[in-house]
Structure formats: C-alpha cells, structure tokens
Amino acid sequence: MVGTTKGAFLVSGTGDRGGWIVKGPFCDGWPINHIVGDPVTGTLWAGGGGEWNGAGIWRSVDDGATWQVARLTRGTMDDWAADDPDFAEMMGWTGEPLPFADGFSQIWALGYAHGTLYAGTKPAGLLASQDGGKTWEKINSLTDHPSAGGWNPGAAGLVLHTIVCDPSNPKKLWLGISAAGVFATEDGGTTWERRNRLSNAEACDHPDHPAAPRNGEIGHCVHNMVRAPGANDLLYQQNHHGVWRSADGGRSWDDITRGLPSTFGFPVCVHPRDPHTIWTLPLNGDSAGRFPPDAAAAVWRSRDGGDSWQDLREGLPQEGCFFTVLRQAMASDARDPAGIYFGTNSGSVFASLDEGEGWQEIARHLPTILSVEVFDRG
C-alpha cells in the first residue's frame, strides 16, 4: 500500500511475492500520507489531504477497487464552491458542515488496533474512531498536555506522524510528534507521558547540532518509531540526530547510531518476529541534500538491537543515487524470511525477499512516495 503526493497506489504480488502489478491512482489524486488495513475484514484506510482538499480519510471495503472519503476539515475547494454554483455542482459539493471545520489541514498517520482506528493530524492532534472511520472524536487529553505550549514545529510543520499500538493491550499507545517528541499512554488516552529521556545524559554534554541530544533528552524531533515483537515494550526510533533504542517503553533511550554512516535519516523498521533485527536507511544529513551517503544506496541492518550494523547494497543503485526515503516509507511483511520494502521520493518501490540481502525494484515512476505499508491477508 503506497501513499503518494498524487493519490494511493496498490502494488500487488502473487503468493510467492512475485509478478508485481501497480494499480492506481486511487482517492481522487489526493495527497495520501499513510495507508493501513485490517487483515480480518480487508478494510483499507488512506489518510491525507492538504490546503486544497482539506483533511480526510478514504475507506475501501473491496480490496481497493472503490473508495469513499470522510472529509473532516475544509479546504480552499470549499471556499471556491461556496462562491460558484457551477463549480460546486461539478465537484459534487453540498456545503454540509464538516466535523472539525478548519481545525487541521491534513491527516499524517493512521493506526488500527483492537477495533479502534487512530489518526494523527497537522497541526499535531490525535483522533479516534470506534466505527471504522465513519465518525471521529478528538483526544483532547493529548493537546491539553502541560507541555503543548512549548511544542515546536519541524521542517514539515507540527505533525503527529507516528502511531504505535500495543498488539496485546488496547490501553497502551505511543505517538511521535515533530518536534515535540515521544508521548505514551497506558490508560487508553486519559493521560499522556512525555518520554524523551536519555539513558546516559553524561554522554551528550556538548551537542554539535541543533537537534542533537541535550538537557538530558535525546531531542524532540522524532522521525519514526516502531515497537519490537514481544511483551517487553522494546522500541526503536530514528530521530533527527541518531537512531535510538528503549528497553522500557520509551522511559529512557540508548544511542545506537555508532557504526552507521550518518546520524540523519527518516525510517526505521523492525523484524516481525526477531526483536533484535532492525533496518534503517541513513541519509547524508539534513542540510547536505538528504540522499544516501556518497550517492550510493544502502539499507543498514542490525541483528543485535543496534550494537553493530551491516550495509546491504546488492540490487540497489551505487552511483548517482540522490533519492530520499521518508519517515513512513519502509515496512516489512510477516513472511519467513521477512520481506522488506521501501519507497523513494523519485517514485520507486524496492523490495527484499531475504531480509535485506538482495533488492529488486518492483515499481517505478510513481509520484513522490510518502508511505509504504504491507497488507497481507495470506
């Protein structure tokens, strides 16, 4: 499931993960920041929007053949339609009030677990739906957090871009907000705890970068976060300045960047069964072009929770490679061996069916890819 700046796409393979076919674009060409699915019912949800459309969440119950949108906020289109009956008729605009008026401009992340669908917004907020995305409520306890007045936007604005659910406990949830950091709840969203503490503050006394760790914290510009399989709340995070591991649900973080070619990148991905195997795709720096170091693409893998790293390059471009892989644009499947997939801002999707040892391009010439997720109903 591929979210792009010009709609949603489905890149479908056969049972042996071959014969890939690209279908799309769906969702009327809306910018789609993230897509998730429910493997039990087969329902797909795609979240996105922008200045023109406003924010909305698309829903498909027929494997992506057709989609319906739940518009949540107004966009410029509404202003045009309100003043032009012909334009309103062409767009099918009815003028019905939208549930959140102009409260936010985009949906940036989706998460589904235990029958609840969550959505992260720009500016940073959290929504929840108990009926499959038909109706929504805002989780005010997050935006009412005592720290909210000091949240600072990242380069893309103040966005809630990562939602991590606990597969066994519906009351536990972790969020990533740029640039406010990691937030966690263990009571179903009644209260939230900000979790950005360094495990060893003495190691970061003299930061050399504005986003580097300081003041006992790892830095608030979290780029992506995943929870490892198992019951131990082991988390991994790609921050604006390094890759981090937390063995205690985010209450403290260890720097595991050593051995990587840079401190900057967007995605991090964890193995579906082995909590100590992770992948990331380093870029050369926030102000140095944001492409692979030396313009040679590599996915880096650790088999020991980030204590050591290995670069994986077979099948990836090793000359003149200037693409960027964004925060939600890497994912794994649950097969054995696990498949790893990532999408680029130059419109390619790469896949490895052997946990990163070798790579193949399974789609190309798509619009800028914003997210990649795997949907496997067996």
C-alpha positions as semicolon CSV with decimal commas, in nm:
position;residue;x (nm);y (nm);z (nm)
1;M;0,000;0,000;0,000
2;V;0,173;0,315;-0,124
3;G;0,076;0,670;-0,030
4;T;0,195;0,941;-0,267
5;T;0,154;1,310;-0,339
6;K;-0,092;1,217;-0,617
7;G;-0,311;0,950;-0,463
8;A;-0,293;0,598;-0,327
9;F;-0,146;0,304;-0,518
10;L;-0,155;-0,071;-0,459
11;V;0,146;-0,275;-0,567
12;S;0,019;-0,633;-0,567
13;G;0,220;-0,953;-0,596
14;T;0,147;-1,323;-0,618
15;G;0,158;-1,560;-0,324
16;D;0,532;-1,612;-0,371
17;R;0,588;-1,234;-0,373
18;G;0,646;-1,204;-0,746
19;G;0,461;-1,077;-1,053
20;W;0,412;-0,729;-0,908
21;I;0,135;-0,516;-1,062
22;V;0,072;-0,148;-0,990
23;K;-0,288;-0,030;-0,953
24;G;-0,399;0,330;-0,906
25;P;-0,408;0,615;-0,852
26;F;-0,697;0,600;-0,607
27;C;-0,852;0,858;-0,373
28;D;-0,912;1,115;-0,649
29;G;-0,544;1,206;-0,658
30;W;-0,543;1,347;-0,305
31;P;-0,205;1,363;-0,132
32;I;-0,208;1,043;0,078
33;N;0,032;1,042;0,371
34;H;-0,044;0,696;0,511
35;I;-0,247;0,380;0,441
36;V;-0,333;0,099;0,682
37;G;-0,556;-0,207;0,663
38;D;-0,746;-0,451;0,879
39;P;-0,644;-0,805;0,773
40;V;-0,955;-0,954;0,936
41;T;-1,215;-0,756;0,741
42;G;-0,999;-0,645;0,448
43;T;-1,087;-0,280;0,503
44;L;-0,830;-0,024;0,388
45;W;-0,798;0,335;0,510
46;A;-0,595;0,613;0,347
47;G;-0,536;0,943;0,523
48;G;-0,419;1,270;0,374
49;G;-0,539;1,594;0,225
50;G;-0,395;1,941;0,210
51;E;-0,467;2,306;0,153
52;W;-0,698;2,243;-0,146
53;N;-0,897;1,941;-0,024
54;G;-0,882;1,988;0,350
55;A;-0,817;1,677;0,558
56;G;-0,991;1,346;0,505
57;I;-0,975;0,969;0,536
58;W;-1,064;0,739;0,248
59;R;-1,208;0,391;0,305
60;S;-1,226;0,083;0,083
61;V;-1,406;-0,242;0,164
62;D;-1,339;-0,418;-0,169
63;D;-0,959;-0,457;-0,174
64;G;-0,909;-0,106;-0,306
65;A;-1,137;-0,127;-0,609
66;T;-1,354;0,161;-0,486
67;W;-1,303;0,425;-0,218
68;Q;-1,526;0,663;-0,021
69;V;-1,398;0,968;0,162
70;A;-1,489;1,104;0,502
71;R;-1,395;1,470;0,477
72;L;-1,300;1,611;0,816
73;T;-1,195;1,974;0,755
74;R;-1,242;2,247;0,497
75;G;-1,003;2,337;0,218
76;T;-0,972;2,605;-0,046
77;M;-1,209;2,399;-0,262
78;D;-1,490;2,472;-0,017
79;D;-1,436;2,846;-0,046
80;W;-1,445;2,828;-0,425
81;A;-1,755;2,609;-0,428
82;A;-1,940;2,833;-0,186
83;D;-1,900;3,123;-0,430
84;D;-1,953;2,934;-0,758
85;P;-2,264;2,711;-0,802
86;D;-2,133;2,564;-1,129
87;F;-1,806;2,466;-0,967
88;A;-1,994;2,325;-0,668
89;E;-2,207;2,108;-0,897
90;M;-1,901;1,985;-1,086
91;M;-1,729;1,886;-0,760
92;G;-2,039;1,737;-0,602
93;W;-2,009;1,988;-0,319
94;T;-2,311;2,014;-0,089
95;G;-2,197;2,266;0,170
96;E;-2,268;2,037;0,465
97;P;-2,071;2,134;0,775
98;L;-1,757;1,928;0,827
99;P;-1,696;1,776;1,172
100;F;-1,375;1,965;1,251
101;A;-1,432;2,283;1,045
102;D;-1,082;2,421;0,978
103;G;-0,919;2,267;1,286
104;F;-0,637;2,094;1,095
105;S;-0,513;2,067;0,739
106;Q;-0,401;1,706;0,690
107;I;-0,407;1,350;0,820
108;W;-0,045;1,239;0,859
109;A;-0,067;0,896;1,021
110;L;-0,311;0,614;1,082
111;G;-0,307;0,326;1,327
112;Y;-0,553;0,042;1,376
113;A;-0,570;-0,197;1,672
114;H;-0,832;-0,359;1,896
115;G;-1,118;-0,221;1,687
116;T;-1,007;0,143;1,715
117;L;-0,880;0,347;1,422
118;Y;-0,648;0,635;1,516
119;A;-0,543;0,932;1,304
120;G;-0,266;1,186;1,359
121;T;-0,314;1,537;1,225
122;K;-0,127;1,852;1,123
123;P;-0,109;2,057;1,343
124;A;-0,041;1,777;1,589
125;G;-0,354;1,618;1,728
126;L;-0,499;1,271;1,772
127;L;-0,837;1,144;1,652
128;A;-1,007;0,812;1,726
129;S;-1,292;0,624;1,558
130;Q;-1,482;0,330;1,701
131;D;-1,689;0,262;1,388
132;G;-1,430;0,202;1,119
133;G;-1,372;0,565;1,031
134;K;-1,732;0,680;0,986
135;T;-1,728;0,915;1,287
136;W;-1,440;1,063;1,483
137;E;-1,359;1,223;1,815
138;K;-1,056;1,428;1,911
139;I;-0,843;1,306;2,202
140;N;-0,820;1,637;2,385
141;S;-0,605;1,495;2,664
142;L;-0,307;1,497;2,426
143;T;-0,336;1,855;2,301
144;D;-0,415;1,965;2,658
145;H;-0,084;1,819;2,778
146;P;0,104;2,067;3,001
147;S;0,394;2,075;2,753
148;A;0,178;2,161;2,450
149;G;0,250;2,532;2,467
150;G;0,619;2,460;2,405
151;W;0,584;2,221;2,111
152;N;0,788;2,344;1,815
153;P;0,725;2,252;1,451
154;G;0,973;2,055;1,245
155;A;1,055;2,139;0,885
156;A;0,719;1,994;0,772
157;G;0,527;2,169;1,049
158;L;0,397;2,044;1,381
159;V;0,278;1,698;1,283
160;L;0,170;1,381;1,460
161;H;0,323;1,134;1,216
162;T;0,371;0,806;1,404
163;I;0,116;0,594;1,592
164;V;0,240;0,275;1,760
165;C;-0,011;0,036;1,916
166;D;0,047;-0,247;2,163
167;P;-0,096;-0,562;1,999
168;S;-0,193;-0,714;2,334
169;N;-0,305;-0,411;2,536
170;P;-0,559;-0,167;2,388
171;K;-0,484;0,093;2,655
172;K;-0,118;0,137;2,553
173;L;-0,019;0,370;2,271
174;W;0,293;0,560;2,167
175;L;0,299;0,867;1,943
176;G;0,573;1,052;1,757
177;I;0,536;1,427;1,708
178;S;0,780;1,655;1,525
179;A;0,919;1,833;1,701
180;A;0,768;1,757;2,040
181;G;0,899;1,403;2,087
182;V;0,750;1,076;2,207
183;F;0,427;1,057;2,406
184;A;0,279;0,746;2,565
185;T;-0,043;0,648;2,736
186;E;-0,115;0,336;2,938
187;D;-0,474;0,423;3,029
188;G;-0,636;0,449;2,688
189;G;-0,555;0,816;2,635
190;T;-0,682;0,957;2,962
191;T;-0,329;1,073;3,048
192;W;-0,007;1,108;2,849
193;E;0,359;1,095;2,949
194;R;0,634;1,263;2,750
195;R;0,916;1,012;2,703
196;N;1,239;1,154;2,561
197;R;1,488;1,095;2,843
198;L;1,846;0,989;2,771
199;S;1,961;0,676;2,949
200;N;2,307;0,834;2,986
201;A;2,294;1,211;2,994
202;E;2,669;1,236;3,059
203;A;2,739;1,107;2,708
204;C;2,575;1,412;2,548
205;D;2,708;1,714;2,735
206;H;2,831;1,901;2,427
207;P;2,585;1,884;2,136
208;D;2,720;1,982;1,795
209;H;2,385;2,011;1,616
210;P;2,062;2,198;1,699
211;A;1,869;1,868;1,703
212;A;2,132;1,676;1,899
213;P;2,066;1,540;2,249
214;R;2,088;1,795;2,529
215;N;1,949;1,871;2,871
216;G;1,910;1,502;2,949
217;E;1,687;1,432;2,646
218;I;1,752;1,273;2,308
219;G;1,592;1,557;2,113
220;H;1,230;1,614;2,030
221;C;1,242;1,577;1,650
222;V;1,147;1,210;1,632
223;H;1,123;1,093;1,269
224;N;0,982;0,741;1,306
225;M;0,929;0,483;1,578
226;V;0,844;0,111;1,592
227;R;0,767;-0,142;1,863
228;A;0,950;-0,475;1,851
229;P;0,758;-0,803;1,875
230;G;0,724;-0,950;2,222
231;A;0,594;-0,839;2,559
232;N;0,882;-0,616;2,669
233;D;0,789;-0,278;2,515
234;L;1,116;-0,262;2,323
235;L;1,108;0,045;2,097
236;Y;1,335;0,176;1,824
237;Q;1,342;0,533;1,699
238;Q;1,501;0,722;1,412
239;N;1,546;1,074;1,540
240;H;1,663;1,381;1,351
241;H;2,002;1,316;1,511
242;G;2,058;0,943;1,550
243;V;1,899;0,602;1,598
244;W;1,783;0,507;1,946
245;R;1,663;0,204;2,143
246;S;1,443;0,192;2,450
247;A;1,402;-0,125;2,656
248;D;1,140;0,030;2,885
249;G;0,866;0,163;2,660
250;G;1,036;0,496;2,593
251;R;1,111;0,593;2,953
252;S;1,481;0,603;2,866
253;W;1,669;0,581;2,536
254;D;2,012;0,442;2,437
255;D;2,204;0,581;2,140
256;I;2,271;0,302;1,886
257;T;2,392;0,522;1,600
258;R;2,756;0,412;1,622
259;G;2,851;0,214;1,312
260;L;2,611;0,397;1,080
261;P;2,748;0,640;0,818
262;S;2,541;0,935;0,942
263;T;2,315;1,046;1,224
264;F;2,034;1,152;0,989
265;G;1,754;0,950;0,832
266;F;1,379;0,902;0,841
267;P;1,255;0,540;0,861
268;V;1,329;0,252;1,096
269;C;1,182;-0,097;1,056
270;V;1,179;-0,398;1,291
271;H;1,163;-0,771;1,213
272;P;0,816;-0,925;1,259
273;R;0,949;-1,199;1,493
274;D;1,305;-1,114;1,600
275;P;1,303;-0,808;1,830
276;H;1,677;-0,753;1,779
277;T;1,675;-0,727;1,398
278;I;1,614;-0,378;1,260
279;W;1,670;-0,188;0,937
280;T;1,721;0,179;0,859
281;L;1,825;0,387;0,559
282;P;2,071;0,663;0,654
283;L;2,089;0,985;0,455
284;N;2,383;1,220;0,435
285;G;2,241;1,500;0,651
286;D;1,957;1,745;0,695
287;S;2,138;2,026;0,513
288;A;2,359;1,818;0,280
289;G;2,095;1,705;0,033
290;R;1,917;1,428;0,225
291;F;2,032;1,149;-0,008
292;P;2,236;0,832;0,058
293;P;2,597;0,897;0,162
294;D;2,828;0,909;-0,140
295;A;2,516;0,886;-0,361
296;A;2,523;0,507;-0,317
297;A;2,209;0,349;-0,172
298;A;2,228;0,108;0,120
299;V;1,989;-0,028;0,376
300;W;2,166;-0,090;0,706
301;R;2,068;-0,389;0,921
302;S;2,144;-0,482;1,278
303;R;2,095;-0,831;1,417
304;D;2,179;-0,732;1,776
305;G;1,946;-0,445;1,853
306;G;2,174;-0,177;1,712
307;D;2,500;-0,274;1,880
308;S;2,651;-0,340;1,535
309;W;2,545;-0,265;1,177
310;Q;2,590;-0,411;0,828
311;D;2,529;-0,229;0,499
312;L;2,315;-0,413;0,242
313;R;2,361;-0,292;-0,116
314;E;2,302;-0,575;-0,364
315;G;2,049;-0,464;-0,625
316;L;2,045;-0,101;-0,509
317;P;2,190;0,185;-0,719
318;Q;2,552;0,254;-0,628
319;E;2,620;0,557;-0,847
320;G;2,435;0,885;-0,886
321;C;2,165;0,794;-0,634
322;F;2,003;1,107;-0,491
323;F;1,665;0,983;-0,369
324;T;1,518;1,033;-0,024
325;V;1,323;0,772;0,174
326;L;1,070;0,941;0,402
327;R;0,963;0,850;0,755
328;Q;0,673;0,615;0,680
329;A;0,816;0,474;0,358
330;M;0,969;0,148;0,489
331;A;0,783;-0,162;0,606
332;S;0,816;-0,538;0,648
333;D;0,588;-0,831;0,580
334;A;0,540;-1,127;0,816
335;R;0,671;-1,400;0,583
336;D;0,973;-1,621;0,651
337;P;1,219;-1,490;0,553
338;A;1,075;-1,145;0,612
339;G;1,028;-0,914;0,317
340;I;1,145;-0,553;0,349
341;Y;1,007;-0,276;0,128
342;F;1,084;0,093;0,087
343;G;0,967;0,374;-0,141
344;T;1,157;0,677;-0,266
345;N;1,071;1,036;-0,342
346;S;1,169;0,956;-0,702
347;G;0,877;0,713;-0,729
348;S;1,039;0,370;-0,694
349;V;0,948;0,083;-0,461
350;F;1,229;-0,158;-0,374
351;A;1,175;-0,499;-0,216
352;S;1,398;-0,755;-0,050
353;L;1,255;-1,102;-0,001
354;D;1,552;-1,223;0,205
355;E;1,565;-0,970;0,489
356;G;1,782;-0,723;0,302
357;E;2,047;-0,943;0,142
358;G;1,931;-0,856;-0,210
359;W;1,697;-0,596;-0,355
360;Q;1,476;-0,556;-0,662
361;E;1,275;-0,261;-0,793
362;I;0,909;-0,371;-0,804
363;A;0,755;-0,036;-0,907
364;R;0,890;0,279;-1,067
365;H;0,781;0,619;-1,198
366;L;0,520;0,671;-0,926
367;P;0,468;1,016;-0,776
368;T;0,669;1,113;-0,469
369;I;0,620;0,828;-0,223
370;L;0,518;0,932;0,127
371;S;0,445;0,594;0,285
372;V;0,471;0,221;0,231
373;E;0,280;-0,040;0,432
374;V;0,229;-0,414;0,377
375;F;-0,117;-0,569;0,368
376;D;-0,110;-0,949;0,357
377;R;-0,428;-1,149;0,405
378;G;-0,246;-1,479;0,343
